[in-house]
């Protein structure tokens, strides 16, 4: 079974039904139990923060509460929480100079959990040599 790491942008896009085709297919497979989509706890925290601030995602204003978003993603949704622990932090210190905090923790989670790719529109991660999917 394929396993992916999702970033905050992909999670927010999922919430407003604005994922591009490839990412949408992966999330649909996760909804059907055919693949696994994991999100680092830091990415989920970013999403909950954005929802609490009613930010726009791809031209759609986020609605609902942070708890609604948590339920839609984790409680009743296709996302598994990938908690950041010592293994991820040990990996993060190896790449701390290469990426931002958010990107670094995302990549550290991906590397430690050996996921197939990172679901992200972030070109910096792809440019750093990590497998990504989006379009």
N, C-alpha and C positions, 0 to 999 in steps of 0.2 A: 504494500500500500504506500502510495506517495505521501510525503509529509512536507509541509511548507511552513515558513515563518512569515507572518504578516506584519506589516508596519501600520502605524496609526492612520496614514492617508488611505490605505486600502480598507481599513476597518470603517473609517468615516464614509468612504465611497460606498461601501456595502450598505451602511445604514440608510443612505439616501438613494439606493438603487442606481448608482452611477458608475459602476465598475466597467472598464473596457472588457471586450469579449473574452480574452484569455483568462484574466483574473476572475471574471464572473463565472466562467466554466469551473474553475478550481473551487470557488466558494459553493457553487451548486453541487459539485461532487461531495464536498464536505457536508452539506445539508443532507445529502442522501447516504452518508456514512461510507462513501467510497474512497475518500481521501481524508487526510487530517490537516487542519490549519491551526497552527499554534501562534499565539501572540505573546511576546514578552509582557510581563506585568507593567513595565514602563510605558509600552505602547498603549496598553489599555487605559492607563492613567491619563495619558495625553488625550485620548478619545473622550473620556468622562469629563475632563476639564473643558474641552471644546464644546461639548454638549451643554455644560453648565453656563457657557458664555453665549449660547445661541449663535455660533459662528456659521457662516455659509460654507457649503462644500459643493463645488462644481455648480454654483449658481442656485443651490437649494439650501434654504435656511433650515438648520437643524431644529427639531422640535422635540418635546418630551424632556424627561428628567435624566440625569446621569444614571439613575437606577433603571429606567426604561431601556437605556442604551446597553447597560450591563446585562440585563435580561435578554435583550435581542441578540447580543453577541455570544454570551457565555451561558446564561441560565437556560435559555430556550434555543440558542443559536448554534452555529457550527464551529465556534472557536474554543480551543483548549488554552488555558492559561499556562504560559511557560514562565514560571517564577524565576526572577533573577536571584541566583544564590552564589555561593563561593566559586563554583566551577565557572559560571559566566563572568564573574568579576576577575578571576584569574586569567581568563581568555581576554577580557577587556583590557587589562593592563598590557597585554602583548600588542594591542593595536591602538592604544590610546592616542598616539600622535598622528594617526592616519585619518581619523574620522571624528565627526562631532560626537557629543555624548549620546544623543539619541541613535544615530547611525551605528556608533560603536557598540552599544548595548544590543542593538538588533543583530548586528553581525556576530557578536559574541554568542548570542543565543543560537543563532543559525549554526555556527561552527561547533559548539558544544553538543547540540542535539542532532547534529549531522543531518539537517533537513535537506531536501532536494533543491530548494531554491527559496529566495526571498520574494514575496509579493510586494512590489514597491514600484513607484514611478520615479524614484530617486536615482538619477543618473550617476551620482557620486559613488554609490554602492557598486553599480555595474562597472564603472570606470576603475574601481579598486580591484576588480577581478572576481567579484562574487556573482554567482548565478542568480539572475533575477527574472521575474515574469511580470508582465503588466498588460501590454496591448492585446 
